[in-house]
Amino acid sequence: MKSHLAKLMESAGVDQKTLALETGLSPATVGKLYRGHFNRIDNHTVTVLCKWFRLSSIAELIEIVWEPEDGEAPQ
């Protein structure tokens, strides 16, 4: 999965510390998503970030990037 959090934060002019404070998410959670170093993301985190950035789709926050070893992406 690929996180678009860094791009969203840059567009909003917000840093990691401020985003963590304003969303109530832990700085560690924000930092991991910002750097794209995560294996999973929970519903609460997705909901809070989508609401804060006023996103209409989870795909604006994260996307699945298929690797060659994953085979073909589903249609």
VENLINDA-V176563 format. One record per helix or strand. SS is the DSSP state (@ for helix, = for strand). FROM is the first residue (numbers start at 1). TO is the last residue. If there is no record, write none. Layout:
BEGIN
ss-><SS	SS>
from-><FROM	FROM>
to-><TO	TO>
END
This chain:
BEGIN
ss-><=	@	@	@	@	@	=	@>
from-><2	5	16	27	43	58	62	68>
to-><3	12	23	35	53	60	63	70>
END
